Each structure stands twice: as structure tokens, then as C-alpha cells.
């Protein structure tokens, strides 16, 4: 699950409530929508490998 930092606890709570307490979660900086596109792309590039690693994890 990908969330912004402000919603990290909510994301974990939702995952637990749906029966996925160990669901990998990637928290990005908050807010994202007000950042310039170039900055969002830079964050995406910086965190891409981490995201792929989380997707590849066995839960």
C-alpha cells in the first residue's frame, strides 16, 4: 500500500481491519498534490526500488 506520511497509521489500521496486518506499506512525503511535477517524479525515482522490494516481499 502506498500512502503519504500523514495517512500511515490509517493505512496500517485499514490493512489490519481487512485481515492484512503484515501488508507492506510505503509512506511518501505529505502532501504530494501540491508539489511540482518534477519533485513528485524525483520522489518516485528515489523510492521506486523500495516499492518494488515491498511488492516482491512474501507476506
NUVODREN-962273 format. One line per 3 residues: number of its first residue (from 1); their letters; for each residue x, y, z of N, C-alpha, C. Coordinates in nm, 4 decimals. Layout:
<atoms>
NUM = A = X Y Z X Y Z X Y Z | ... $
</atoms>
This chain:
<atoms>
1 = XXX = 0.0851 -0.1154 0.0000 0.0000 0.0000 0.0000 0.0904 0.1227 0.0000 | 0.0529 0.2208 -0.0778 0.1276 0.3462 -0.0821 0.0381 0.4559 -0.0259 | 0.0905 0.5266 0.0721 0.0185 0.6365 0.1364 0.1161 0.7517 0.1564 $
4 = XXX = 0.0629 0.8657 0.1946 0.1524 0.9721 0.2388 0.1689 0.9588 0.3898 | 0.2733 1.0186 0.4411 0.3115 1.0003 0.5815 0.1971 1.0295 0.6787 | 0.1167 1.1288 0.6484 0.0058 1.1649 0.7369 -0.0939 1.0498 0.7518 $
7 = XXX = -0.1047 0.9670 0.6493 -0.2032 0.8591 0.6495 -0.1431 0.7215 0.6785 | -0.0197 0.7184 0.7246 0.0456 0.5901 0.7507 -0.0301 0.5086 0.8557 | -0.0651 0.5698 0.9669 -0.1385 0.4962 1.0713 -0.2740 0.4491 1.0206 $
10 = XXX = -0.3428 0.5334 0.9460 -0.4721 0.4952 0.8902 -0.4563 0.3778 0.7939 | -0.3532 0.3813 0.7121 -0.3281 0.2713 0.6195 -0.3032 0.1405 0.6922 | -0.2239 0.1462 0.7980 -0.1961 0.0245 0.8759 -0.3235 -0.0263 0.9440 $
13 = XXX = -0.4034 0.0652 0.9962 -0.5290 0.0267 1.0607 -0.6237 -0.0378 0.9594 | -0.6336 0.0216 0.8417 -0.7205 -0.0335 0.7370 -0.6722 -0.1712 0.6933 | -0.5424 -0.1872 0.6786 -0.4881 -0.3173 0.6385 -0.5204 -0.4238 0.7432 $
16 = XXX = -0.5011 -0.3900 0.8700 -0.5342 -0.4852 0.9773 -0.6829 -0.5196 0.9754 | -0.7671 -0.4186 0.9587 -0.9122 -0.4402 0.9591 -0.9564 -0.5307 0.8444 | -0.8824 -0.5287 0.7355 -0.9163 -0.6118 0.6198 -0.8477 -0.7483 0.6244 $
19 = XXX = -0.7763 -0.7742 0.7344 -0.7132 -0.9042 0.7506 -0.5719 -0.9134 0.6952 | -0.5081 -0.7990 0.6736 -0.3714 -0.7962 0.6200 -0.2785 -0.7190 0.7139 | -0.2588 -0.7683 0.8348 -0.1789 -0.6929 0.9314 -0.0328 -0.6746 0.8909 $
22 = XXX = 0.0172 -0.7600 0.8048 0.1574 -0.7521 0.7627 0.1731 -0.6910 0.6233 | 0.0677 -0.6288 0.5720 0.0737 -0.5695 0.4388 0.1860 -0.4661 0.4327 | 0.2768 -0.4799 0.3376 0.3839 -0.3807 0.3248 0.3257 -0.2427 0.2928 $
25 = XXX = 0.3839 -0.1411 0.3511 0.3335 -0.0056 0.3338 0.4503 0.0876 0.3039 | 0.4332 0.1705 0.2044 0.5333 0.2702 0.1691 0.4728 0.4071 0.1952 | 0.5323 0.4819 0.2861 0.4830 0.6158 0.3192 0.5683 0.7205 0.2476 $
28 = XXX = 0.5029 0.7982 0.1645 0.5684 0.9059 0.0910 0.5482 1.0373 0.1658 | 0.6249 1.1400 0.1312 0.6077 1.2695 0.1973 0.4668 1.3245 0.1743 | 0.4226 1.4025 0.2692 0.2898 1.4643 0.2603 0.3066 1.6153 0.2620 $
31 = XXX = 0.2299 1.6851 0.1829 0.1365 1.6390 0.0794 0.2093 1.6174 -0.0527 | 0.1494 1.5408 -0.1394 0.2074 1.5190 -0.2721 0.1431 1.6096 -0.3769 | 0.0124 1.6335 -0.3641 -0.0596 1.7031 -0.4711 -0.0150 1.8474 -0.4923 $
34 = XXX = 0.0440 1.9082 -0.3921 0.0860 2.0478 -0.4082 0.2321 2.0613 -0.4523 | 0.2990 1.9498 -0.4683 0.4393 1.9532 -0.5109 0.4473 1.9677 -0.6627 | 0.5497 2.0350 -0.7098 0.5686 2.0437 -0.8550 0.5911 1.9040 -0.9139 $
37 = XXX = 0.5500 1.8871 -1.0374 0.5621 1.7567 -1.1024 0.7052 1.7041 -1.0973 | 0.8015 1.7900 -1.1181 0.9415 1.7460 -1.1169 0.9794 1.6877 -0.9805 | 0.9293 1.7466 -0.8743 0.9594 1.6960 -0.7404 0.8911 1.5611 -0.7163 $
40 = XXX = 0.7674 1.5478 -0.7610 0.6958 1.4206 -0.7471 0.7695 1.3110 -0.8240 | 0.8137 1.3441 -0.9438 0.8885 1.2461 -1.0232 1.0201 1.2082 -0.9543 | 1.0859 1.3054 -0.8945 1.2112 1.2772 -0.8239 1.1861 1.1852 -0.7043 $
43 = XXX = 1.0798 1.2103 -0.6307 1.0447 1.1237 -0.5173 1.0148 0.9831 -0.5676 | 0.9411 0.9743 -0.6775 0.9079 0.8431 -0.7348 1.0346 0.7675 -0.7741 | 1.1274 0.8372 -0.8368 1.2533 0.7713 -0.8757 1.3312 0.7258 -0.7523 $
46 = XXX = 1.3340 0.8101 -0.6502 1.4095 0.7778 -0.5292 1.3507 0.6582 -0.4550 | 1.2203 0.6420 -0.4596 1.1537 0.5389 -0.3798 1.1137 0.4155 -0.4606 | 1.1391 0.4173 -0.5916 1.0952 0.3094 -0.6798 1.1482 0.1728 -0.6367 $
49 = XXX = 1.2774 0.1633 -0.6128 1.3355 0.0341 -0.5743 1.2752 -0.0168 -0.4434 | 1.2497 0.0742 -0.3520 1.1870 0.0358 -0.2254 1.0463 -0.0198 -0.2503 | 0.9716 0.0452 -0.3377 0.8371 -0.0016 -0.3707 0.8416 -0.1406 -0.4332 $
52 = XXX = 0.9306 -0.1603 -0.5279 0.9423 -0.2913 -0.5920 0.9800 -0.3972 -0.4885 | 1.0681 -0.3629 -0.3966 1.1053 -0.4561 -0.2902 0.9865 -0.4940 -0.2036 | 0.9012 -0.3968 -0.1730 0.7829 -0.4257 -0.0917 0.6849 -0.5146 -0.1678 $
55 = XXX = 0.6693 -0.4878 -0.2958 0.5783 -0.5684 -0.3774 0.6274 -0.7124 -0.3846 | 0.7576 -0.7295 -0.3915 0.8161 -0.8626 -0.4068 0.8201 -0.9419 -0.2760 | 0.7995 -0.8749 -0.1615 0.8030 -0.9442 -0.0323 0.6918 -1.0467 -0.0226 $
58 = XX = 0.7225 -1.1552 0.0439 0.6181 -1.2517 0.0757 0.5557 -1.2100 0.2069 | 0.4251 -1.2030 0.2088 0.3532 -1.1612 0.3295 0.3059 -1.2826 0.4050 $
</atoms>
